[in-house]
Amino acid sequence: MRARFRALYNVTSIPRLHGVSVMGQRLAFYCMDKATGHVNPNYVTLSTDYMIDTLPAERWDTDITMEEVSEVHGGYQ
């Protein structure tokens, strides 16, 4: 997602870019502030051991099959 934001940075005029990453039925939401170039959620340094997942589990806490997704994220389904 960060690479996509970097690719779009100079070709978009909107102040904030939003993105959704999907893995199975789990969603992770991202946003880049064009003024600062900062991307939320913050970057997590990857482990050099491929067996260790360093990404926080709560980053993927939105389940596309749950009704609450619609309420929490503005009605997107």
Short mmCIF file of the C-alpha atoms (twelve columns), coordinates in Angstrom:
data_MODEL
# 
_entry.id   MODEL 
# 
loop_
_atom_site.group_PDB 
_atom_site.id 
_atom_site.type_symbol 
_atom_site.label_atom_id 
_atom_site.label_alt_id 
_atom_site.label_comp_id 
_atom_site.label_asym_id 
_atom_site.label_seq_id 
_atom_site.Cartn_x 
_atom_site.Cartn_y 
_atom_site.Cartn_z 
_atom_site.pdbx_PDB_model_num 
ATOM 1  C CA . MET A 1  0.000   0.000   0.000  1 
ATOM 2  C CA . ARG A 2  2.833   2.394   0.804  1 
ATOM 3  C CA . ALA A 3  4.390   1.795   -2.632 1 
ATOM 4  C CA . ARG A 4  1.044   2.571   -4.284 1 
ATOM 5  C CA . PHE A 5  0.730   5.786   -2.295 1 
ATOM 6  C CA . ARG A 6  4.256   6.825   -3.344 1 
ATOM 7  C CA . ALA A 7  3.386   6.124   -6.989 1 
ATOM 8  C CA . LEU A 8  0.250   8.275   -6.762 1 
ATOM 9  C CA . TYR A 9  1.753   11.094  -4.679 1 
ATOM 10 C CA . ASN A 10 2.777   13.358  -7.577 1 
ATOM 11 C CA . VAL A 11 -0.175  12.612  -9.850 1 
ATOM 12 C CA . THR A 12 -3.061  13.305  -7.496 1 
ATOM 13 C CA . SER A 13 -4.362  16.623  -6.257 1 
ATOM 14 C CA . ILE A 14 -6.578  15.363  -3.439 1 
ATOM 15 C CA . PRO A 15 -5.302  16.099  0.092  1 
ATOM 16 C CA . ARG A 16 -5.732  12.554  1.448  1 
ATOM 17 C CA . LEU A 17 -5.417  9.169   -0.221 1 
ATOM 18 C CA . HIS A 18 -7.300  6.258   1.288  1 
ATOM 19 C CA . GLY A 19 -6.602  2.598   0.661  1 
ATOM 20 C CA . VAL A 20 -7.837  -0.794  1.756  1 
ATOM 21 C CA . SER A 21 -5.720  -3.914  1.865  1 
ATOM 22 C CA . VAL A 22 -7.603  -7.209  1.847  1 
ATOM 23 C CA . MET A 23 -6.388  -10.614 2.926  1 
ATOM 24 C CA . GLY A 24 -9.111  -13.227 2.855  1 
ATOM 25 C CA . GLN A 25 -12.073 -11.687 4.648  1 
ATOM 26 C CA . ARG A 26 -9.911  -9.326  6.740  1 
ATOM 27 C CA . LEU A 27 -9.390  -5.658  5.908  1 
ATOM 28 C CA . ALA A 28 -6.690  -3.147  6.814  1 
ATOM 29 C CA . PHE A 29 -7.304  0.560   6.195  1 
ATOM 30 C CA . TYR A 30 -4.610  3.055   5.205  1 
ATOM 31 C CA . CYS A 31 -4.527  6.800   4.681  1 
ATOM 32 C CA . MET A 32 -1.796  9.136   3.398  1 
ATOM 33 C CA . ASP A 33 -1.835  12.843  4.215  1 
ATOM 34 C CA . LYS A 34 -0.529  14.533  1.067  1 
ATOM 35 C CA . ALA A 35 0.696   17.622  2.933  1 
ATOM 36 C CA . THR A 36 3.034   15.623  5.181  1 
ATOM 37 C CA . GLY A 37 3.451   12.390  3.210  1 
ATOM 38 C CA . HIS A 38 2.687   10.455  6.406  1 
ATOM 39 C CA . VAL A 39 0.874   7.128   6.046  1 
ATOM 40 C CA . ASN A 40 -1.347  5.710   8.788  1 
ATOM 41 C CA . PRO A 41 -1.026  3.193   10.264 1 
ATOM 42 C CA . ASN A 42 2.651   3.684   10.995 1 
ATOM 43 C CA . TYR A 43 5.262   1.518   9.283  1 
ATOM 44 C CA . VAL A 44 6.341   -1.623  11.150 1 
ATOM 45 C CA . THR A 45 9.868   -2.904  10.566 1 
ATOM 46 C CA . LEU A 46 9.723   -6.410  9.150  1 
ATOM 47 C CA . SER A 47 11.427  -9.311  10.887 1 
ATOM 48 C CA . THR A 48 14.478  -10.869 9.263  1 
ATOM 49 C CA . ASP A 49 13.055  -14.246 10.319 1 
ATOM 50 C CA . TYR A 50 10.280  -15.043 7.839  1 
ATOM 51 C CA . MET A 51 8.475   -17.104 10.478 1 
ATOM 52 C CA . ILE A 52 7.875   -14.084 12.735 1 
ATOM 53 C CA . ASP A 53 4.949   -11.828 11.884 1 
ATOM 54 C CA . THR A 54 5.712   -8.362  13.252 1 
ATOM 55 C CA . LEU A 55 2.520   -6.663  12.072 1 
ATOM 56 C CA . PRO A 56 0.067   -5.937  14.873 1 
ATOM 57 C CA . ALA A 57 -2.930  -8.275  14.785 1 
ATOM 58 C CA . GLU A 58 -5.320  -5.361  15.350 1 
ATOM 59 C CA . ARG A 59 -4.340  -3.938  11.951 1 
ATOM 60 C CA . TRP A 60 -6.437  -6.741  10.433 1 
ATOM 61 C CA . ASP A 61 -9.290  -6.627  12.955 1 
ATOM 62 C CA . THR A 62 -12.010 -5.679  10.458 1 
ATOM 63 C CA . ASP A 63 -13.872 -8.693  9.108  1 
ATOM 64 C CA . ILE A 64 -15.719 -8.004  5.844  1 
ATOM 65 C CA . THR A 65 -18.457 -10.484 6.799  1 
ATOM 66 C CA . MET A 66 -19.454 -8.593  9.957  1 
ATOM 67 C CA . GLU A 67 -22.288 -6.043  10.003 1 
ATOM 68 C CA . GLU A 68 -20.237 -3.632  12.121 1 
ATOM 69 C CA . VAL A 69 -17.981 -2.894  9.130  1 
ATOM 70 C CA . SER A 70 -20.765 -0.904  7.529  1 
ATOM 71 C CA . GLU A 71 -21.325 1.181   10.667 1 
ATOM 72 C CA . VAL A 72 -17.649 1.777   11.506 1 
ATOM 73 C CA . HIS A 73 -16.415 2.614   8.008  1 
ATOM 74 C CA . GLY A 74 -19.151 4.851   6.678  1 
ATOM 75 C CA . GLY A 75 -21.395 2.308   5.024  1 
ATOM 76 C CA . TYR A 76 -18.852 0.691   2.712  1 
ATOM 77 C CA . GLN A 77 -19.835 -2.869  1.934  1 
# 
